[in-house]
Amino acid sequence: MTSIPKEILKFFSIEGNSTLLVKGKPGSGKTIFSLECLIRLAKKGCGLYYSTRVNPETVIKQYPYVAEHLPPKNIIDATVTPFPKSQSTYDAIMYSSIPEFLRGLYAGLKRIENEKDAFIVIDSIDSVCETINTPQEKFVHSFAELARTSNIKSIIVTENPKEITKLDYLADGVISLTYEYIDGKIYREMIIEKLRAVEIERPIIPFTLYGGRFTLPKEFTFPNPVKIKDKIAKYVSFIRSGKSTAGEHPTGSPSLDKIMGKLRGGNLVLYLIRENVPSGVIAAIMGHHIISFLLRNNGVLLVPPRYGAKSFIVGMIKMLVPDESYLKKFKLITRLTDENDFLEQYMKGLEYLHKVSKTTGIMFSIDALENVFGPVEGLRIGTRMIMEARERNDIIFVFAHESSAIKNHIKDMSDRIIEVFYKHGYVFIHGIRHRTPIYNTYYLDDAEIPDLQLLQIA
């Protein structure tokens, strides 16, 4: 997985010294991001980490992956402890003045074979300046002079997440790490405010700290059919051979199984689709469910969304289902003109499918019903469809956009509620009922089977 935005990589690749200011409130990921930069961008043994909050032993214990790239002697205890464990007093930055701090920092630089390869992190400037009772601007001016003469790369961490200070103007680059809660679950973003000499393609980038690492999400793109040709047979075999307890129905995707669990007859799953989610994402989710039902000798009745997914889904089915006899158990209703005519088509479809299969997966878009019949009639028809399917012990998948006027009525009837949202070019999914963390979802060409992948946001 990618760990550092390409803009930051380019910023630190520019010849000469450069200082990046990393802002954020406690818990936003400043330390993990700074350490990630050290191990990814600094030559082995050339990173220096000055911590004012944790001692070297704690750093290695909390982030064991750092030890391979950053020798313990290069993790400097910048606390007020007179004699830190297993470090010389030379390595302990004794706060009393800027010159003394810089002398200690310079001593660390001298241990690096080529001084120009040094990559320094000061975490955090707030603690340093508070202890030596010095304004931050004055400290940064002095540190900047050392950085220029030594031609080093550096990161300065600050606990001041919002207020713009002189530091923002003095630093060559400024980023802010922030987070919010969506349905009580954490969601994180990096905001690139300034990077001198670098074009910023994406100023806002989501990220995760899952597993104690700073990791970027991946964009949602369909696998290249040529690259996954040999894996389609594996996927088909996987679906066919999947074992489940009597009465349970897998979703057709191990990732979606993880989010909603196995389904039972009569269950209603509601997908809440937030604004700007690409239509291909919904088509992909529908496709997994359709393939799973057909390959397990069950029926499928589909009323596609108003934005159209008919040709895509039919094409996907023909590509993935090797035996076209399965298509006899697939019914597609696209004629939505008269409500009575539509319900008649629906009931005939249910009756037919129950003659050729034990269970049917019903998939329809509330938006399609609402767009054609209006909110009142759309709700009446949708409720009737759900009740008829439940009486037959079928499984119902309903897709509703954020703009739907009747989605809340469907929510009250739902056994599972899954939300899909789209931010800054990335797709995210999470369970509301049952609750799950938020996941970035995407496809990988080199995955064992062509299934949705999940990266937990933490």
N, C-alpha and C positions, 0 to 999 in steps of 0.2 A: 504494500500500500504506500501511496505517496504521503510524505510527512511534512514537507515544507512547500509553500506556494512557490510557483516558478518566478513570481516577481521578487520574492525575498532571495531566492537563489541568484537571480541576475544582479540584484542590488549588491550582494556580498562578493560577486565575481568581478566587479569593476575594480580595476587596479587602483591601489592607494588605500588610504585609511577610510573607514566608514563606521558611523555609530548609529545604531538602531535603538530608539526608545520604545520600550514595551510597557504599555499601560494596562491597568485592569484592577478590578476589586479583588479581595481575597477569594481564592478558589476558582479564579477564571482561567488558570492554566499557564501563568507567566513563567513559573519555574520549569515546568515540563517542556514548554516551548523553547526556552533558553537552552536547556540541556540537550534537546533534540538538535538545535542548531550547532551546538558544540560538537556532538558526535558525528553529525552529517557533514559539516562544513570545515571543521578544523582538522588539520593533519593530526595523525595519531600522536598523542603526547604533547600537542601544541596548544591545547585548550587550557585556560585558567578560569576557574569558577570561584568567585569571591562571594561567600554566603554570609549574610548578617542575621540569618534566622535559624539555620540548622548547622550542626557541626559536620565534618567530613564523614564520620562513621554513619551518621544518620542519612546523609545523601546516598551513600553506597547501599545502605540497607533498604531505603525506600525505592531507589532506582538502580537495581543491580546491573542493568544493561550498560550503565555508564562506565563501570569499572574497566571494561575492556578498552575503552577509548580514552579514558581520563584517569591517569594515575592518581592515587590518593594524595600524593604530595602536591598535585595541581588543584586540589580542592582546598581552598584557603579558608580557614576559620576566621572570619572577619567579625568576631564578637568581641565583647569587652573582657572575656576571660583572659587573665594574665598568662596562664601557661596551659594552652590547649593540649589535649592528649596526643601523643605521637607526632607532634609537630614542634619544630624549633621556634624559639621566640622570634626568629627572623621571619617566619611564615605567619605569625600572629600579627594582625594589623592592630597596633595599639592606638586607639583613637585619642588624639589630642589636638591634631592639626592636619591640614591638607598636606603639607610637606611630608609628614610622617607616614600618612596613608600612601602617598605616591611613592615614597622610598620603599615601602613594603611591596607595593605593586611592581616596582622596577626590579626588585630582587627576584620576584617570580618570573619576570621576563628573561632575566639572565640565565635561567635554567633551560630555556629553549634554545636549541642549536642555532636556528635562524630566527632572529627576533621578528622578522617581517611575517613569519608564519603564525605568529601569536593571534589567538582569538580569545578575547576577554569578556567575561560576563560579570557584572556587578549587580547582585541581587540582595538588597535593593538600595537605591540611592537615598531614599527617605530615611532609612535607619542610619546610614553613614553620616548624612548631614545633621541629623538630629543629635547623634552622639558627639560629633566634633563641633556642634553649634555653629554650623556654617551654612549660609544660603546655598541652595542647590545650584543656582546660576553660577556662583563663584566656583563651586567645586567642578562643575562641568567645563567651565572655561579652562581650569587647570588640567583636568583630565584630557580635554580635547587637545591641548598643547602636547601632552605626552603621546597621545595617539598619533598626532601628525608627525612628530619627530621620530617615532618608532614605526610609523606606517602600519598600524595594526587595525584589525577588525574588532568591533566591540558591540556588546548589547548592554544597555542600562535599563534596569527594571525599576518602575516606579509604582507606588500604590495609589497614585492620584489618577483615577480612571477618566474623569470627565473634564475637570478644569484645565483650560489651556494656559500654560505657563511659558516662561522663556525657554524652558527645556525643549518645547515643541519646535521652536525656531532654531535652537542651537544644534539639535540632532539632525543628521542627514536623512534619517527615516523615522517615521512614527507609525506604530500600529496599536490598536486597542483590542483587547480580548474581552468578550462580554458573554453573558448568558441570560437566558430567560426560562420561564417554566411554561410548558404547554400541557394543559390537563394535568398539572402537577409533576411533569417529567421534564428533565433538563434538556435544553437545546442551546448549542454554543455557536458563536460566530467570531471571526477575526475581521476587524475593519482596518483596511490599509489607508491611512490618512495622508501619508507622504512618503515617497521614495525618490530621492534626487536621481535624475538621469535615467529613470526607469518608467516606461509606460505601464500604467496600471490597467490591466484588462478587466480584472474583477476586483473592485474595491471591498466587497463583502464576501467572505468565504466561510461556510460552515466547517466545523471540525469536531473531533471527539477526543476525549482523554481516556477512552476505554483501554483497560489493561495497563494504565499508567504511561501510555505513549501518546504523543501528539500525532494524530492521523487525520488526513483529509478525506472527505467522501469521494465517491466516484459518480460520474454522470450516468444517466440511464440511456443506454443505446442497445439495440437488439444485436445479438451475436451475428457474426457474418455467416450466412448459410453454408458457404463453401468450407469455412473452417470447422463448423460443427457437424458436417454431414455424417461423419462416422459416429458421432455421439448421439445422434437422434435415435438410432437403434437401441443404444444403451438406455436412453430415457424411456422409450417405449417398453423395453424389458423391465425397467425399474417400476413403472406404473403397473404393469400386469402382474408382477410378482409380489407387489407390496402386500404384506399380511396385516390384517386388522381384526379386531374383536368383532364378533357378530353384531350387526346393526350400526357399526361405525363406518364412516366414509372419509378417506384421506382427501385432501384438497387438490392433489396433483402436483403439489410443490412442497418439499420438506420445509422450506422457509415459511410458507403460509401456514403449514401445519403448526409450526412453532408459535406463530402469532395467535392462531385461533383454536388450536387443538383439533382432535378428531371430531367430525360432525356426526350427528345421529339423525335418523328420520324425523321429519317435522321441524327441524331447526331452521331458523330464519337468520341469515347473515346480511347485515347492512353495511355497505361500503359508502362512507361519507367522502366525497371527492371535493377537495377544496379548490379554490380559484387557480386557474392556469396549469393544472395538472395535464400533461400531454395526453391526448386521446389514446396513443399507443400503449400507455401504461395500463389503462383500464382494459384495453383489448388483450394485453398480455395476461392480466389476472384472469379475465374471462376464459382465455385460451387454456390456461392450466386446468381450470375447473372442468371445462368441456372435455378435454383430452382424458382426464382422470375418470370421468363418468363413462365415456364411450368405451375406453379400453378395459373397463371392468364390467362390460356388458350391461350398463345402465343406460337410461334414456336421457336426452337433453332437449329442453324446450327453451328457445332463446328469443327474446324481444330486444333487439340491439338498441343502443343509445341513439339519441336524436342526431348526434354529430357523425354517426355512421361508423360501423365497425364490421359490417356484413362481409364485404369482400376480403378484408384482412383475416377475419376469423375463419371463414370458409377455406381460404388459401392455407392457413396454418393447419387446419384439421386435415386437409388432403395431403399435406406434406408429412404430418406426424402419424396419421393413422394409416397403417400399411394396407389394411383390408377395407375396401370401400363398402363392404356389407355393413360395417359399423354405422355408416351414414344413414341407414334405414331407421336408426334410433335417434336421429337428429332432426328436430323440427324447428324451423325458423319462421317467425311471424313478422312480416314487415309492412303488411297492409293495415294501417291504423287510420281508418276514415270514419267509420260508424261504430259507436261503442257496442251496440248489440252484435254487430257482425264480428267485431274483434273478440268479444267474449265467447261467441260461438266457435270461432277458430281455436281459441285457447282451450275450451272444454273438449273439442274434438281431438286436439293434439294430446291432451292428458289421457283421454280414453285410449287412443291408439297406442301411446307409449307404454301404458300399463298392460297392454296385451303382449308386448314384445320384451318387457323388462320389469324387474321387480321394483326398482326405485328410479325416480326421475329427478334430475337437477333442473330446477326452474331458475332462469336468469332473465331479469328484466330491468329496464331503466325507468325509474320514476319520472325522470325528465321527459322521456319520450311520451309517457301517458299524459303528463301535465301539459306538455307543449301542444298536444293534439286535442285533448278533451277538456283542458282547464283544470284548476286545482281541485274543485269540488268533485267533479266526475272522475278525475284522475285518481283521487284518494279512494273513492268508492270502488272503482275498477281494480286498483291495486290491492285493496283489502280483500276483495272477492277472490282475486287470484291467489293470495296468500292462504286464505281459509280453505279453498278447494285443494290446494297442494298439501296443506297440513293434514287434511282429512285422509289423504292418500299416503301419508307418511313420507312425502317427498321432502327434498331439501331446497330451500329457496335462497337465492342470492339476489339482493336488491342493490342497485347502484343509484345514488342520489347526489347531485351536485349541491354545493353550498347555497346556491340561489333557489333551491327547491322550496316551495311554500309548504309542502306536506311532509317533508322529511322527518319532522319531529313526531308526527303521528306514527310513522313507521318505526322510529327509534323505540317507542314504547312497546312495540310488539316484538322487538328483535332479541334473539338469544346471544348474538355476537354483533359487536359494532367495531368496524375497522376504519380508521381514518387515513387517507392518503393526502399528502400536501406537497407543495413544490415551492422551493425557495432558492433563489440565486442560481438556477440551473441544475438543481439536484432534487431527486425525489425521495420523500420520506414516508414511512408507514408505521403505524402503531395500533395496538389494540386498546380500545376504550372499555369494551366489555367482551371478554376478560381483559384486564389491564396488562400491558406489556411496556417495556421501554420504547423509546423512539428509535427507529432504525433507518439508516440510509439504505435504499434498495437499488440494485443495478444488476446487469448481466456481465459475465466474464467469458471471453472466448475460450479460455483454457480451463474452465471448470469441468469437472468430471462428467456432469450432465447439464444440459441447458436449463438451469433453474435460476430463479431469482436469488441473489446473494444479499445478505444482511450485514451491515456494520452498525453495531450498537453505539448510540450516542450517550456518552456518560461524562 
